[in-house]
Amino acid sequence: MTADLLLVHFNQIFCPKDLGHPLYGEEMKKAEIIEDGYIAIKDGKILAVGSGQPDAKLMGPRTKVISYEGKIATPGLIDCHTHLVYGGSREHEFAKKLAGVPYLDILAQGGGILSTVRATRQASFDNLYDKSKKLLDYMLLHGVTTVEAKSGYGLDWETEKRQLEVIKKLDADHLVDLISTFMAAHAVPSEYKGKSQEYLDLIINEMLPKVKEENLAEFCDIFCEKGVFTAEESYELLSKAKELGFKLRIHADEIESIGGVDVAADLGAVSAEHLMMITDHGIERLKEAKVIGNLLPATTFSLMEDTYAPAKKMIEAGMAITLATDSNPGSCPTANLQFIMQLGCFMMKLSPVEVLNAVTINAAYSVQRQQEVGSFDPGKKADIAIFDAANCDFPFYFFATNLIDQVYKSGRLVVDQGRIKN
């Protein structure tokens, strides 16, 4: 079969292995790195990947050939944990963070998530859409082609629905593919202060069925944390979500370890998020239950804390992990997954191969899109991030700089030299 497009002479192509499951433990240390590589594309999908001169069978009279000497290619990057849609911003809290005021104290003072809730409730659909589109543009320019996006800044049905509808519209309109997560259990709204069970009942009995009926989200998530939702409350919500057919995620062990990882393991969640304070028991439980650890090092960085999720210990124990931005207006205001990847090396001591596996094939499993993206297996979407780098170590060594030269989405060039091509 002849290719529509042949991308040839890459210095290196990073090819993660899709083994039919997320890469666990030692599997994360391995990938094929092709020298002088080529990628053949047909009908927007990967046709073949190889080294040296492409097979003559791939070449036809209409095949377009483009040479990429001095560049490397990876599968399109996947940001598998974001809070993409929100109103306002929270730079006014920055001075408090610098002064050492804890995040939960800011939340208790009516700041944090609740501040963004007020701004999001006041924002129109168009305002939220335009703001989120701009963030997606930043992400695409940094090589990201697939994004998980959560609600959770409405905490009432009208605003939660508006957030999810923005995600759905952006998925239809934008070059980046979006996967939607319903997270009304992100905080207890001020009108339910001291009545978390009553608010939880509202989510379970009214919101969840509506989200399912209107097909507004694929996943359900909850913030299991001291002062927010208990492990028991998290189990109650997520077990109901599972009954309704939602796939599960859970924010767990971010600030204190209060049993969220046990909920994830007991209910068979796809992923557990944050995990900075996870215990050895928690690691063992997630490993046994095959729950992916979605790790968010820029949140630790942004909160000016010292404790990063113990990524290497998780890998050594046999877990599968990913890295993601946690892009949000408060605890992690960034849209740069490359920076998160570099933190994975600098602060978590992961190797470049482990990091690249985390943001490609493992992230694809985290958003349940492994059949479509995350590796260069034939038949998957030709989502490709091309870096201005001579080898796969360089984007980690040369940090805090966007090295994306081009991005292909389903075989179409969508980013070229720092500009989005619509």
Buried (B, 14 or more C-beta within 10 A) or exposed (E): EBBBBBBBBBBBBBBBBBEEEBBBBEBBEEBBBBEBBBBBBBEBBBBBBBEEEBEEEBBEEEBEBEEBEEBBBBBBBBBBBBBBBBBBBBEEBEEBBEEEBEBBEBBEEEBBBBBBBBBBBEBEEEBBBEBBBEBBBBBBBBBBBBBBBBBBBBBBBEBBBBBBBBBBBBBEEBBBBBBBBBBBBBBBBEEBEEEBBEBBEBBBEEBBEBBBEEEBBBBBBBBBBEBBBBBEBBBBBBBBBBEEEBBBBBBBBBBBBBBBBBBBBBBEBBBBBBBBBBEEEBBBBBBEBBBBBBBBBBBBBBBEEEEBBBBBEBBEBBBBBBBBBBBBBBBBBBBBBBBBBBBBBBBBEBBBBBBBBBBBBBBBBBBBBBEBBBBBBEEBBBBBBBBBBEBBBBBBEEBEEBBBBBBBBBBBBBBEEEEEEE
